[in-house]
Amino acid sequence: MNAKGWEDNTLTAHEQPNVGDGLYKNTSTSLVSKLKDLQKKTGFFYAIVHQSSNAVVITDSQRNILYVNKKFEEISGYTLSDVLGKNPRVLQSGKTPENTYQQMNMTLAQGYEWKGEFTNIHKDGHEYTEEAVITPIKDEVGKVVYYLAEKADITALKLAQNKIHSLAYQDSLTGLPNRMYFVEELKKLIHEFVSNRKKGFSVLFADLNRFKEINDTRGHLSGDIVLKEVASRFAEVVNNGDILARIGGDEFVFLHRHTSETSAPELAKRLSGNLQAPFFIDGHEHYIGVSIGSATYPADGDSVKQLLQCADIAMYHAKALKSLYSAYQSEMGTKRHREWNIARKLEKAADKNQFYLMYQPKVDIKTGRLIGAEALLRWQNPELGEVYPAEFIPVAEQSGQMFAMGQWVIRQVCCQLKQWELGGLRLAGRLAINLSIQQVEHPDFYDQLVAIIESAGVSPSQIELEVTESVLMTHPESTSETLTSLTKLGFTIAIDDFGTGYSSLAYLKKIQASILKIDKSFIKNITINADDKTIVKSVVEMAHNLGLRVVAEGVEHQSQADYLSLVECDMAQGFLYSYPLTAKGFALMLNTQVGNK
C-alpha cells in the first residue's frame, strides 16, 4: 500500500465523529476548529485510536475535552457530545485521594508523563476504577498543546485484588483483621517506634473462658455465633488507632498504641465488661468470661515474637489465678514459659493424636488374679518429648482443658473395651477412669457420658469412675447428685487417694461409692512405719464396715502385699504386679492371666 493509501485510511462515514453543526451547536467555534485540525493531522492513526481497546481522552492545554473514543463511551456511559468542551473532572466520584490529583498536576506541569488510578463515576451512577497514563503532547517548540489520556477499566482487577487481600488479611468468620495482618501492623509500629525513638505501646492477648464448653456441647455453629458476637462487643470499646484482631480459635489480640500505666488494665476491664451480658443460643443463656494479658514495648520485648509470647504468658498467668488481667512480669520467667508452652500445645494434642492411654492392671491380693485396670493418660509431643501427667495435668486444670481431655479419655476407653470384646477378650472386672472436677461440674457431663457409652455399645457396669476427695468436697451437693445418678445407671464409683483430703464419710454413703483407694503414700512405708500400718488397717476395717471394697495403690514389694493380705485388703495395683501396659500388652496379660501367681 502506498503512502496515499495510508493517508486515505481514515474513519468511514459510520465511524467518523459528526463534526457538523448538530453536534457542536453549543460548542465554541475554536474547539470545533481544533477537533477538525486534529483529525486532519492524525489521519490513519486517528482511526486506530478511535477503535482502541483502551479508553482515550484528548484535551487541549486548558484540559477541555476535544475527543473521546468508543471505549471511553462504553466505560463511562458518556458520549462525545456529553463531555465535549468539559473538564475531565466531570467523572470524579470524590473517592480518589486528593493527593493523587496534586501529584498528577505537579507532574504534568513539569511536562512529564503521569501514571495513576482514579475512582470515577459512570453516567448511571455506579463507581468504577481506571488506571490512567496521561501524556503531555508538545508542539515543535516544546509547548504543551494537548493532553493524551489512555485509560483502562481495572474495576474487576481491583475487586479481585481486594478479595485476595481480604482472604489473606481478614478473618473470614468475624470480619476482623487476622493474625497475618496483625503481625504486619505490629512490625510496622515497631519500625516506626525504632525510627522515631518513641516508647510505649502495648499488646493485649485475650482468651475466652467457657467458650470451649459451648463449642463442645452446642456445636461449632453455635460457637461461631458466639465468636462473631464477641468480636462485635470487643470492637465497641477499641480506641481509634488501636487494632483488634482474631488470631485463631477463641483468641483475640489488641494493638494498643497510646498506652499508659493504667490504660491497658482499663481497656481489659472495658472488654470484660462488654461480655457481662448473656449470649443466647437456641433459647439458652450462656455466659462468657475472658482472661487478658499484656506486654509493653520495649520493656517486655522489642520483636513481634517476644511481645506476643509475653502477652500470651501473662494471659495464662491471669487464667491460672482466675483473674481478669495480668501484665507481664519478668518473674513469670522460665517456669511460667514452660507452663505456657505446655498449655498451648495441649490444646491441639488430641487433634494431632499425641495422647495415648496406658493401662495399670489391678489384681486380687489373695489370688494375684487380674480383675481390672486403671486407664492412665499419657502425652508424647514432638517438641517437648514425653510430658508426664504430674506436669501437664495441673496446667490443663489451670487453663480449663480438663473437661475436653477427660471426655477424650472416656471415648478412648469405651472404644478400647469394645475392641477387646470384639477380639474375644472381656475384662472380668472394670476399667477405671479418673474424673476431674471440671468434668463432674460440667452441666453436660452426665448427658455426654451416657451418649458416649451408648454410641460405643459399652455397658456402664464395665466402667469404674474414680474421683478424688478434693473433687468430692469442692461442691459436695451437686457432685454427689451427679455421681449418685451415675451409680443408678450401673457405673461403679471409687474414691481415689483416700486419706489425703478431708472427705466426709457421710458423702461416701450418699454417693453410693463402692471402692476406696488407699493412697500410695501410706503404702510406701507400711512394713516399717507403725503409724502407716495402723492407718491402713483402720481404713480397711472402716471401709468394710461401710460395705466398701479397698484398693491399695503403689504396691511394689511382696512384703507390702503380704501385710495388705493380712489386714484383708481386697485389691492392689503397682509395680509388683505390672508396670502400666499398652492396650496390646494389657490384652496379652488379659488373655493369658499372667497375673495369676
C-alpha positions as CSV (number, residue, x, y, z in Angstrom):
1,M,0.0,0.0,0.0
2,N,1.4,3.4,-1.0
3,A,1.7,6.4,1.3
4,K,-1.5,7.9,-0.1
5,G,-3.3,4.7,0.9
6,W,-2.2,5.1,4.5
7,E,-3.4,8.7,4.5
8,D,-6.7,7.9,3.0
9,N,-7.4,5.1,5.6
10,T,-9.5,7.4,7.7
11,L,-12.7,6.7,9.5
12,T,-15.7,5.5,7.5
13,A,-18.8,7.6,7.4
14,H,-20.3,5.4,10.1
15,E,-17.3,5.7,12.4
16,Q,-16.4,9.3,11.8
17,P,-17.5,11.6,14.6
18,N,-20.0,14.0,13.3
19,V,-18.4,17.4,13.2
20,G,-21.5,19.1,11.8
21,D,-23.4,21.9,13.3
22,G,-25.8,19.5,15.1
23,L,-23.2,18.0,17.3
24,Y,-21.4,21.3,18.1
25,K,-24.2,23.8,18.1
26,N,-23.5,24.6,21.7
27,T,-19.7,24.3,21.3
28,S,-17.3,27.2,20.6
29,T,-16.0,27.6,17.1
30,S,-12.5,27.4,18.3
31,L,-13.0,23.9,19.8
32,V,-14.6,22.6,16.6
33,S,-11.7,24.0,14.7
34,K,-9.2,22.3,17.0
35,L,-11.0,18.9,16.6
36,K,-11.1,19.2,12.7
37,D,-7.4,20.2,12.8
38,L,-6.6,17.2,15.0
39,Q,-8.4,14.9,12.6
40,K,-6.6,16.2,9.6
41,K,-3.2,15.8,11.3
42,T,-3.7,12.3,12.6
43,G,-5.4,10.6,9.7
44,F,-4.9,6.8,9.9
45,F,-3.8,6.9,13.5
46,Y,-7.0,8.6,14.4
47,A,-8.9,5.6,13.2
48,I,-6.8,3.2,15.3
49,V,-7.2,5.3,18.4
50,H,-11.0,5.5,17.9
51,Q,-11.2,1.7,17.9
52,S,-8.6,1.1,20.7
53,S,-9.4,-1.4,23.5
54,N,-8.4,1.3,26.0
55,A,-10.4,4.5,26.7
56,V,-8.7,7.5,25.1
57,V,-9.3,11.2,26.0
58,I,-7.7,14.1,24.3
59,T,-7.9,17.6,25.8
60,D,-6.4,20.9,24.9
61,S,-3.8,22.6,27.0
62,Q,-6.6,24.0,29.3
63,R,-7.9,20.5,29.9
64,N,-11.0,21.0,27.8
65,I,-12.1,17.7,26.3
66,L,-11.6,17.6,22.5
67,Y,-12.1,14.0,21.8
68,V,-13.1,10.6,23.5
69,N,-13.1,7.3,21.7
70,K,-15.7,4.5,21.6
71,K,-14.1,2.6,24.6
72,F,-14.4,5.8,26.7
73,E,-18.1,5.9,25.9
74,E,-18.5,2.3,26.8
75,I,-16.7,2.6,30.1
76,S,-18.1,5.9,31.3
77,G,-21.5,5.9,29.7
78,Y,-20.8,9.4,28.4
79,T,-20.8,10.2,24.6
80,L,-18.5,12.7,23.0
81,S,-21.4,15.2,22.8
82,D,-21.9,14.8,26.6
83,V,-18.3,15.8,27.5
84,L,-17.0,17.9,24.6
85,G,-15.5,21.1,25.9
86,K,-15.8,19.9,29.5
87,N,-13.0,19.2,32.0
88,P,-12.4,15.5,32.8
89,R,-13.3,16.3,36.4
90,V,-17.0,15.7,35.4
91,L,-16.1,12.0,36.0
92,Q,-14.9,12.5,39.6
93,S,-16.6,10.4,42.3
94,G,-15.0,12.1,45.2
95,K,-13.3,8.8,46.2
96,T,-10.0,9.4,44.6
97,P,-7.5,10.7,47.2
98,E,-6.8,14.4,46.8
99,N,-3.1,13.9,46.8
100,T,-3.5,11.8,43.6
101,Y,-4.7,14.9,41.7
102,Q,-2.0,17.1,43.3
103,Q,0.7,14.7,42.2
104,M,-0.8,14.5,38.7
105,N,-1.0,18.3,38.3
106,M,2.6,18.7,39.5
107,T,4.0,16.1,37.2
108,L,2.1,17.3,34.1
109,A,3.0,21.0,34.8
110,Q,6.6,19.9,34.6
111,G,6.0,18.4,31.2
112,Y,6.3,14.8,32.3
113,E,4.0,11.8,31.8
114,W,1.9,10.7,34.8
115,K,0.5,7.3,35.7
116,G,-2.0,6.6,38.4
117,E,-5.5,5.4,39.3
118,F,-8.9,7.2,39.5
119,T,-12.1,6.1,41.1
120,N,-14.7,7.7,38.7
121,I,-18.4,7.6,38.4
122,H,-20.4,6.2,35.5
123,K,-23.2,8.2,33.9
124,D,-25.7,5.8,35.5
125,G,-24.1,6.5,39.0
126,H,-22.0,3.4,39.7
127,E,-18.4,3.7,40.5
128,Y,-15.5,2.2,38.5
129,T,-11.7,2.3,38.8
130,E,-9.4,3.3,36.0
131,E,-5.7,3.1,35.5
132,A,-4.6,6.1,33.5
133,V,-1.5,7.3,31.7
134,I,-1.6,11.0,30.8
135,T,1.0,12.3,28.4
136,P,1.6,16.0,27.5
137,I,1.7,16.4,23.7
138,K,4.1,19.3,22.7
139,D,4.5,21.3,19.5
140,E,7.7,22.0,17.7
141,V,8.9,24.5,20.2
142,G,8.1,22.3,23.3
143,K,4.8,24.0,24.2
144,V,2.1,21.7,25.5
145,V,-0.8,21.8,23.1
146,Y,-2.7,18.7,24.0
147,Y,-3.0,16.1,26.8
148,L,-3.5,12.4,25.8
149,A,-5.0,10.2,28.4
150,E,-5.1,6.4,27.9
151,K,-7.2,4.6,30.5
152,A,-8.1,1.0,31.2
153,D,-11.0,-0.1,33.4
154,I,-9.4,-2.1,36.2
155,T,-12.6,-2.4,38.4
156,A,-12.7,-6.2,38.1
157,L,-9.0,-6.4,38.8
158,K,-9.3,-4.2,41.9
159,L,-12.2,-6.3,43.2
160,A,-10.1,-9.4,42.7
161,Q,-7.2,-7.8,44.5
162,N,-9.4,-6.7,47.3
163,K,-10.8,-10.2,47.6
164,I,-7.3,-11.7,47.7
165,H,-6.3,-9.1,50.3
166,S,-9.4,-9.9,52.3
167,L,-8.6,-13.7,52.2
168,A,-5.1,-13.0,53.2
169,Y,-5.6,-10.4,55.9
170,Q,-9.2,-10.8,57.2
171,D,-10.7,-13.4,59.5
172,S,-13.5,-14.9,57.4
173,L,-15.8,-15.6,60.4
174,T,-15.7,-12.3,62.3
175,G,-14.6,-9.9,59.6
176,L,-11.8,-8.7,61.9
177,P,-8.1,-8.5,60.8
178,N,-6.4,-11.9,61.2
179,R,-3.0,-12.9,62.5
180,M,-1.1,-12.1,59.3
181,Y,-2.5,-8.6,59.2
182,F,-1.9,-8.0,62.9
183,V,1.7,-9.2,62.7
184,E,2.4,-6.9,59.8
185,E,0.9,-3.9,61.5
186,L,2.9,-4.8,64.7
187,K,6.1,-4.9,62.6
188,K,5.4,-1.5,61.1
189,L,4.7,0.0,64.5
190,I,7.9,-1.4,66.0
191,H,9.8,0.0,63.0
192,E,8.1,3.4,63.5
193,F,9.0,3.5,67.1
194,V,12.6,2.5,66.5
195,S,13.0,5.1,63.8
196,N,11.4,7.9,65.8
197,R,12.7,6.7,69.2
198,K,9.3,6.5,70.6
199,K,8.3,4.4,73.5
200,G,5.2,2.9,74.9
201,F,2.6,0.7,73.2
202,S,1.1,-2.5,74.4
203,V,-0.1,-5.8,73.0
204,L,-3.0,-7.4,74.8
205,F,-3.8,-11.1,74.4
206,A,-7.3,-12.2,75.3
207,D,-8.6,-15.8,75.6
208,L,-12.2,-16.6,76.3
209,N,-13.3,-18.6,79.3
210,R,-16.0,-21.2,79.0
211,F,-16.1,-20.9,75.2
212,K,-14.9,-24.4,74.6
213,E,-17.8,-25.8,76.7
214,I,-20.3,-24.1,74.3
215,N,-18.4,-25.3,71.3
216,D,-18.3,-28.9,72.6
217,T,-21.9,-29.0,73.9
218,R,-23.8,-26.8,71.5
219,G,-21.7,-27.5,68.3
220,H,-19.4,-25.4,66.2
221,L,-22.1,-23.4,64.5
222,S,-23.2,-22.1,68.0
223,G,-19.5,-21.4,68.8
224,D,-19.2,-19.4,65.6
225,I,-22.3,-17.3,66.6
226,V,-20.6,-16.6,69.9
227,L,-17.3,-15.6,68.3
228,K,-19.0,-13.2,66.0
229,E,-20.9,-11.6,68.8
230,V,-17.7,-11.4,71.0
231,A,-15.9,-9.7,68.1
232,S,-18.7,-7.2,67.8
233,R,-18.7,-6.4,71.5
234,F,-14.9,-6.1,71.6
235,A,-15.0,-3.7,68.6
236,E,-17.3,-1.3,70.5
237,V,-14.6,-0.5,73.1
238,V,-11.5,-0.4,70.9
239,N,-9.9,3.1,70.7
240,N,-9.3,5.0,67.5
241,G,-5.9,3.9,66.1
242,D,-5.9,0.6,68.0
243,I,-6.2,-2.7,66.2
244,L,-8.4,-5.6,67.2
245,A,-7.7,-8.9,65.5
246,R,-8.8,-12.6,65.9
247,I,-5.8,-14.8,65.5
248,G,-7.4,-18.2,65.9
249,G,-10.0,-20.1,67.9
250,D,-11.2,-18.0,70.8
251,E,-8.1,-15.9,70.9
252,F,-8.1,-12.1,70.2
253,V,-5.3,-9.6,70.3
254,F,-5.2,-5.8,70.6
255,L,-2.6,-3.4,69.5
256,H,-2.9,-0.5,72.0
257,R,-0.9,2.4,70.6
258,H,-1.2,5.1,73.2
259,T,-0.6,3.1,76.3
260,S,0.0,4.2,79.8
261,E,0.4,2.5,83.2
262,T,-3.4,2.5,83.7
263,S,-4.8,2.4,80.1
264,A,-4.1,-1.3,79.4
265,P,-5.9,-2.6,82.6
266,E,-8.7,-0.1,81.9
267,L,-9.1,-1.5,78.4
268,A,-9.1,-5.0,79.8
269,K,-11.9,-4.0,82.2
270,R,-13.9,-2.5,79.4
271,L,-13.5,-5.6,77.2
272,S,-14.6,-7.8,80.1
273,G,-17.5,-5.5,80.9
274,N,-18.9,-5.9,77.3
275,L,-19.1,-9.7,77.8
276,Q,-21.2,-9.5,81.0
277,A,-24.5,-9.7,79.2
278,P,-25.5,-13.3,78.4
279,F,-25.1,-14.9,75.0
280,F,-28.4,-16.5,73.7
281,I,-28.0,-19.8,71.8
282,D,-31.1,-21.8,70.9
283,G,-33.1,-20.1,73.6
284,H,-30.5,-20.8,76.3
285,E,-28.4,-18.2,78.2
286,H,-24.6,-18.7,78.2
287,Y,-22.0,-16.5,79.9
288,I,-18.5,-16.0,78.6
289,G,-15.6,-14.7,80.5
290,V,-12.2,-13.5,79.4
291,S,-8.6,-13.7,80.6
292,I,-6.3,-10.9,79.3
293,G,-2.5,-10.5,79.5
294,S,-0.5,-7.6,78.2
295,A,3.1,-6.9,77.2
296,T,4.6,-3.5,76.7
297,Y,7.2,-2.3,74.1
298,P,10.1,-2.2,74.6
299,A,10.2,-3.2,78.3
300,D,8.9,-6.7,77.7
301,G,10.1,-7.3,74.2
302,D,11.3,-5.5,71.0
303,S,10.1,-8.0,68.5
304,V,6.8,-9.4,67.3
305,K,7.5,-12.8,68.7
306,Q,8.6,-11.6,72.1
307,L,5.6,-9.2,72.5
308,L,3.0,-11.8,71.5
309,Q,4.7,-14.5,73.6
310,C,5.0,-12.3,76.7
311,A,1.4,-11.2,76.4
312,D,0.3,-14.8,76.0
313,I,2.2,-15.8,79.1
314,A,0.7,-13.0,81.0
315,M,-2.8,-14.1,79.8
316,Y,-2.2,-17.7,81.1
317,H,-1.0,-16.2,84.4
318,A,-4.3,-14.4,84.7
319,K,-6.2,-17.5,83.8
320,A,-4.3,-19.6,86.4
321,L,-5.1,-17.0,89.1
322,K,-8.7,-16.9,87.8
323,S,-8.4,-13.1,87.4
324,L,-9.3,-10.9,84.5
325,Y,-6.0,-9.3,83.7
326,S,-2.3,-9.7,84.2
327,A,0.6,-7.6,82.9
328,Y,3.8,-9.5,82.0
329,Q,6.4,-9.6,84.7
330,S,9.9,-10.9,84.3
331,E,9.5,-13.3,87.3
332,M,6.9,-15.2,85.2
333,G,10.1,-16.4,83.6
334,T,11.3,-19.8,82.7
335,K,8.9,-21.9,84.7
336,R,5.9,-19.9,83.6
337,H,7.2,-20.1,80.0
338,R,7.3,-23.9,80.2
339,E,3.7,-24.0,81.5
340,W,2.6,-21.6,78.8
341,N,4.2,-23.7,76.2
342,I,2.6,-26.9,77.6
343,A,-0.8,-25.2,77.7
344,R,-0.5,-24.0,74.1
345,K,0.5,-27.5,72.8
346,L,-2.1,-29.3,75.0
347,E,-4.9,-27.5,73.1
348,K,-4.1,-29.4,69.9
349,A,-2.7,-32.6,71.4
350,A,-5.9,-34.6,70.9
351,D,-6.4,-33.4,67.3
352,K,-2.8,-34.3,66.5
353,N,-3.1,-37.8,68.0
354,Q,-0.5,-37.1,70.6
355,F,-2.5,-38.5,73.5
356,Y,-2.5,-42.2,74.2
357,L,-3.6,-44.5,77.1
358,M,-1.7,-46.9,79.2
359,Y,-3.4,-49.5,81.4
360,Q,-2.3,-50.2,85.1
361,P,-3.5,-53.7,86.0
362,K,-5.5,-54.2,89.2
363,V,-5.3,-57.6,90.9
364,D,-7.0,-59.6,93.7
365,I,-4.4,-59.5,96.5
366,K,-5.1,-63.1,97.7
367,T,-5.0,-64.8,94.3
368,G,-3.0,-62.3,92.2
369,R,-5.5,-62.7,89.5
370,L,-6.2,-59.8,87.1
371,I,-9.6,-58.2,87.9
372,G,-9.5,-54.8,86.4
373,A,-7.3,-51.9,85.3
374,E,-6.9,-48.1,85.5
375,A,-6.6,-46.1,82.3
376,L,-3.8,-43.6,82.5
377,L,-3.5,-40.7,80.1
378,R,-0.1,-40.1,78.5
379,W,1.2,-37.4,76.2
380,Q,4.0,-37.6,73.7
381,N,4.8,-34.2,72.0
382,P,7.2,-34.0,69.0
383,E,9.0,-30.9,70.5
384,L,8.6,-31.5,74.3
385,G,9.0,-35.2,74.2
386,E,7.2,-37.3,76.8
387,V,5.4,-35.0,79.2
388,Y,4.4,-36.6,82.5
389,P,0.9,-36.3,83.9
390,A,2.3,-34.7,87.1
391,E,3.3,-31.7,84.9
392,F,0.6,-31.4,82.3
393,I,-2.5,-32.2,84.4
394,P,-2.1,-29.2,86.7
395,V,-1.5,-27.0,83.6
396,A,-4.6,-28.4,82.0
397,E,-6.6,-27.7,85.1
398,Q,-5.4,-24.1,85.2
399,S,-6.1,-23.5,81.6
400,G,-9.6,-25.1,81.6
401,Q,-8.7,-28.0,79.4
402,M,-9.6,-30.9,81.7
403,F,-13.1,-31.4,80.5
404,A,-12.1,-31.9,76.9
405,M,-9.2,-34.1,77.9
406,G,-11.4,-36.1,80.2
407,Q,-14.0,-36.7,77.5
408,W,-11.3,-37.8,75.1
409,V,-10.2,-40.5,77.7
410,I,-13.8,-41.7,78.2
411,R,-14.3,-42.1,74.4
412,Q,-11.0,-44.0,74.0
413,V,-11.7,-46.3,77.0
414,C,-15.1,-47.2,75.5
415,C,-13.6,-47.8,72.1
416,Q,-10.9,-50.0,73.6
417,L,-13.3,-52.1,75.7
418,K,-15.3,-52.7,72.5
419,Q,-12.2,-53.7,70.6
420,W,-11.2,-56.2,73.2
421,E,-14.7,-57.6,73.3
422,L,-14.8,-58.0,69.5
423,G,-11.4,-59.7,69.8
424,G,-12.8,-62.2,72.2
425,L,-11.4,-60.7,75.4
426,R,-13.7,-59.5,78.1
427,L,-12.4,-57.9,81.3
428,A,-13.7,-59.8,84.4
429,G,-13.7,-56.6,86.4
430,R,-13.9,-52.9,85.4
431,L,-11.8,-50.4,83.6
432,A,-11.3,-47.3,85.8
433,I,-11.4,-43.7,84.5
434,N,-10.2,-40.7,86.5
435,L,-12.6,-37.8,86.6
436,S,-11.6,-34.2,87.2
437,I,-13.7,-31.6,89.0
438,Q,-14.1,-29.7,85.6
439,Q,-15.8,-32.8,84.2
440,V,-18.1,-33.6,87.2
441,E,-19.2,-29.9,87.4
442,H,-19.8,-29.5,83.7
443,P,-23.6,-29.1,83.0
444,D,-23.5,-31.6,80.1
445,F,-21.1,-34.2,81.7
446,Y,-23.9,-36.7,82.5
447,D,-25.6,-36.5,79.1
448,Q,-22.3,-36.7,77.2
449,L,-21.1,-39.6,79.2
450,V,-24.3,-41.5,78.6
451,A,-24.2,-40.7,74.9
452,I,-20.6,-41.8,74.6
453,I,-21.1,-45.3,76.1
454,E,-24.3,-45.8,74.2
455,S,-22.6,-44.9,70.9
456,A,-19.7,-47.3,71.7
457,G,-22.1,-50.1,72.7
458,V,-20.5,-50.4,76.2
459,S,-22.3,-51.2,79.4
460,P,-21.9,-48.9,82.5
461,S,-21.1,-52.0,84.5
462,Q,-17.8,-52.3,82.6
463,I,-16.6,-48.9,83.8
464,E,-15.4,-47.6,87.2
465,L,-15.3,-43.8,87.7
466,E,-12.6,-42.6,90.1
467,V,-12.9,-39.3,91.9
468,T,-10.5,-37.8,94.4
469,E,-11.6,-36.5,97.8
470,S,-10.9,-32.9,96.6
471,V,-13.4,-33.4,93.7
472,L,-15.9,-34.9,96.1
473,M,-15.7,-32.0,98.5
474,T,-15.4,-29.0,96.1
475,H,-19.2,-28.8,95.6
476,P,-20.4,-31.8,97.6
477,E,-24.1,-31.4,97.0
478,S,-24.1,-31.1,93.2
479,T,-21.2,-33.6,92.8
480,S,-23.0,-36.2,94.9
481,E,-26.2,-35.7,92.9
482,T,-24.3,-36.3,89.6
483,L,-22.4,-39.3,91.0
484,T,-25.5,-40.9,92.6
485,S,-27.3,-40.6,89.2
486,L,-24.4,-42.4,87.6
487,T,-24.4,-45.3,90.1
488,K,-28.1,-45.8,89.3
489,L,-27.1,-46.4,85.7
490,G,-24.7,-49.1,86.7
491,F,-21.4,-47.2,87.0
492,T,-19.1,-48.1,89.9
493,I,-17.7,-45.1,91.9
494,A,-14.3,-45.2,93.5
495,I,-12.8,-42.7,95.9
496,D,-9.2,-42.2,94.8
497,D,-6.2,-41.1,97.0
498,F,-8.2,-41.7,100.1
499,G,-6.7,-40.3,103.3
500,T,-5.0,-37.3,101.6
501,G,-8.1,-35.0,101.7
502,Y,-10.9,-34.1,104.1
503,S,-13.8,-36.0,102.8
504,S,-16.9,-36.7,104.9
505,L,-17.8,-40.3,105.5
506,A,-21.4,-39.3,105.1
507,Y,-20.8,-38.4,101.5
508,L,-19.2,-41.8,100.8
509,K,-22.5,-43.4,101.6
510,K,-24.6,-40.7,100.0
511,I,-23.0,-41.1,96.5
512,Q,-23.1,-44.9,96.9
513,A,-19.3,-45.3,96.4
514,S,-18.2,-48.9,96.1
515,I,-14.5,-48.7,96.4
516,L,-11.8,-46.8,98.4
517,K,-8.3,-46.5,97.0
518,I,-5.6,-46.0,99.7
519,D,-3.0,-43.5,98.5
520,K,0.5,-44.9,97.8
521,S,2.0,-42.5,100.4
522,F,0.5,-44.8,103.1
523,I,1.6,-48.0,101.4
524,K,5.2,-47.0,100.8
525,N,6.4,-47.5,104.4
526,I,3.7,-49.9,105.5
527,T,6.3,-52.6,106.5
528,I,8.5,-50.2,108.6
529,N,6.2,-47.5,109.9
530,A,3.8,-48.4,112.7
531,D,1.6,-45.4,112.1
532,D,1.1,-46.3,108.4
533,K,0.3,-49.9,109.4
534,T,-2.3,-48.7,111.8
535,I,-3.8,-46.2,109.3
536,V,-4.1,-48.8,106.5
537,K,-5.6,-51.4,108.8
538,S,-8.1,-48.9,110.1
539,V,-9.1,-47.7,106.7
540,V,-9.7,-51.3,105.5
541,E,-11.8,-52.1,108.6
542,M,-13.8,-48.9,108.2
543,A,-14.4,-49.4,104.5
544,H,-15.6,-53.0,105.0
545,N,-17.9,-51.8,107.8
546,L,-19.4,-49.4,105.3
547,G,-19.8,-52.1,102.7
548,L,-16.9,-50.8,100.5
549,R,-14.0,-52.7,98.9
550,V,-10.4,-51.4,99.2
551,V,-7.7,-51.0,96.6
552,A,-4.1,-50.3,97.7
553,E,-2.1,-48.2,95.3
554,G,1.7,-48.3,94.7
555,V,2.4,-51.8,95.8
556,E,6.0,-52.5,94.8
557,H,7.2,-55.2,97.2
558,Q,5.9,-58.6,98.3
559,S,6.2,-57.7,101.9
560,Q,3.7,-54.9,101.3
561,A,1.3,-57.3,99.6
562,D,1.7,-59.8,102.5
563,Y,0.6,-57.2,105.1
564,L,-2.3,-56.0,102.9
565,S,-3.4,-59.6,102.6
566,L,-3.1,-59.9,106.3
567,V,-5.5,-57.0,107.0
568,E,-7.8,-58.3,104.3
569,C,-7.3,-55.5,101.7
570,D,-9.2,-56.6,98.6
571,M,-7.2,-55.4,95.6
572,A,-3.9,-53.8,94.7
573,Q,-2.1,-52.2,91.9
574,G,1.6,-51.3,91.5
575,F,4.9,-52.4,90.0
576,L,4.9,-55.6,92.0
577,Y,2.2,-56.9,89.7
578,S,2.8,-54.9,86.5
579,Y,4.0,-51.6,85.1
580,P,1.4,-49.7,83.1
581,L,0.9,-51.6,79.8
582,T,-0.1,-50.6,76.3
583,A,-3.5,-51.8,75.0
584,K,-1.8,-54.6,73.2
585,G,0.3,-55.6,76.3
586,F,-2.7,-55.5,78.5
587,A,-4.7,-57.6,76.1
588,L,-1.9,-60.2,76.2
589,M,-2.0,-60.2,80.0
590,L,-5.8,-60.4,80.0
591,N,-5.6,-63.3,77.6
592,T,-3.0,-65.3,79.5
593,Q,-3.8,-64.2,83.0
594,V,-0.1,-63.6,83.7
595,G,-1.1,-62.0,87.0
596,N,-2.3,-65.4,88.3
597,K,0.7,-66.3,90.5
